[in-house]
Amino acid sequence: MSDETLLRIEDVSVSFGGVAALQAMNLQVGRGEIVGLVGPNGAGKTTLINVITGYYRPDAGTVRLGEDEIVGRSPDELARLGVARTFQSLRLFEGTSVLDNVLVGRHTAFRGSLLQLWGTRRWEERSQRAVAMELLDLVDLADLAGADVSNLSYGTRRRVELARALALEPRLLLLDEPTAGMSGAESAEISDVVTTISASGVGVLLIDHNLKLIADACETTCVMVSGQPLVTGPTSIVFARDDVRAAYVGNRRKRDSDVS
Amino acid sequence: MFELLSPYHQFQLSSLLITLLMVLSVSMLFEAGIFSLAVGGVVAIGGYGAGLLSTRSEMPLMVGLVAPPVLAALVSLLLGMAILRLRGIYLALGTFAFAQLVVIVIANWSFAGAVDGIVGIGPGLSVWSLLGVVVVICTLMELVRRSRFGRATRAIRLDERTAAGVGVDARRYRLVLFTIAGALAAFAGACDAHLVGVVSSDQYGFSLLVTVFAFALIGGTGHWLGPVAATICFTLFRQSFGYSGSGWEQVGYGAALVVIMLVAPNGLSDPSLWRRLRSAAGGPGRRRVAASSVGGTR
C-alpha cells in the first residue's frame, strides 16, 4: 500500500431485495497505485464501482476519497471531485463523433459562462479541443476524431470510453473490464496507457478477466467472491494461492483428483 | 415602418412567428430528452396574463409582455422541481395533467371571464419586432448548441446516467431548460393574445398541443433549423390552402408524422439522416465514412 491512501472502502454492504451484493467489503487504493479487482461473475465487482461513483447507495459502511466521506453524493458531483469510470456495458453517446464524446468529458474543465465574450469562448473551446486531441493521441485514436462512434469496432469504442474518462483529469480512475473484446496487442496498449496514467499520481482500480493483464499492471490485487474480499495482497502471492485458483477457475484440481 | 406587407400578410407572418416561438420552446426541451406537454398550460398563462393586464389594468404593453413570462418561469420552476424526476411517458402524462389543470382553472375563473374568455385586447408587438425576437432566440440557441452547454444537453438526451458519470449535472440542466422553455412559451402566448385580441380557455386545448408537437417532432432534435423549417413549411401550406382549423389539417399532421417516423425517427435535423442522404448521393460524405471504418479496424 502506498503511503497516501486515496480511496478507502470500509465495511460496505449493499443488498438488492434479499440478495446481498456486497457484504462488509474492504478495499484501499493509494495515489499512483493500480489495484486489480478480480473474481467470478456476480462477485460484486461492478456493484462496488457503482457504489464508489454514487450510482448505488450502500446500506452500511463508509467510502472515503482522500479525507472526504463520499457516500450519498451524486454521480456528477463525484465526477467533479475527480472520480472517473468506464462502464462494463460500454456506454458512449451514440451518433456523435469520437471528439464530441471526449469533449463531454471535458465539460467540468470549462470555466466560462454563456455570457462570456465571443473571443474568449472560442479560445477556450479551442484549448479544450486541443486537450481532447492529446487524449485521443494517447489512446491512438487521433485520426478517428471526426468519426461517428456508432460505426467503430468494439475495441476502438472501448478506447474512446477510456479517453472520455481521462478527460475528467481524474484523481481516481475506475476501469470496468477495459480490455473485454480486445485483441492481445490492443490489451497491451491499454495496459501501457493505464501504467502511464498511474505514474502521474492517479489511483486506478482495474477490473478485468484477463489475469495476465492484472499480473502485469497491478502490484496489489483483491479477489472478490460473493460480495466479500477473499484475499487482498501483492498480485504474485495472491495468484499463487490455491483458494484463489479454486474461486476463480473452479475447483479443478479437486475434480482432477476425484477422477484419478 | 414602411408598408412592406399588407395587414393580412402581417397578421399571417406574426401568427407564424408566434407558433415558431412555441415550437422552439418545445424543441429546446427535446434537445435534453424532455417530453413535456406543459406548453399548453404555460401558453395559457401567458395569454391570460397579457389579456388581464391589458384589459383590467393601465399597465404599459411592455409589462403585459414581460410579467406573464416571469410568472410562467416561476410556475415552471416549481412544477419542474416536483415533476422532473419522472421520465418518458410518465413525464408526458404529468405535464399534460398540469396543462389541463390550467385550462380548467381559467375556464371557471369568473374574474377572467370564465368560459367567455377576455375580449378587446389591444395590439401588441409589430411583426418586425416579433421577427427580431425570433432571430435573437435562434441566435442564442445556436450559441448554446456550439458550446459545452449544448454538448452537455445532447449528452443528457442520449444517455443521462452516463452524462452524470462524466460530471454533467443533469438535474440542474433539465430544471433550467424547463424554466426557460416555460418563459418562452408564455411570451408566445402573450404575443398571441395581443395579435388575436381574444383569449378563451378552449384555445389552449389538445389541438394547440397537436400542432406544436407535430412541428417539433417533424423538425427533430440536433439543430433548431429542423423545427424552424418544419414550422415554416407547414404554416405556409395551411395558410395558402385554407385548411387551417379544419379536420383535414389534423389529418395532414397525423399523416406527416407517420411518414417522418418511418423515414427519419429523429426528425429532419437528425445528423445521421443527412449523413445517409449524403452517402446515398455519393458525395464526399461516403468517402469519409469509408475511410473512418478502415481506420477503425486497425
Interface residues (C-beta under 8 A of the other chain):
Chain A: T53 Y55 S74 P75 D76 E77 A79 R80 A84 R85 F87 R91 L92 F93 E94 G95 T96 D100 L103 V104 G105 R106 H107 T108 F110 L114 R121 E125 Q128 D143 L144 G146 A147 D148 N151 L152 S153 T156 R164 A165 A167 L168
Chain B: L143 V144 R146 S147 R148 F149 R151 A152 R154 A155 L158 D159 R161 T162 A163 A164 G165 V166 G167 V168 D169 A170 R171 P271 S272 R275 R288 V289 S292 S293 G295 G296 T297
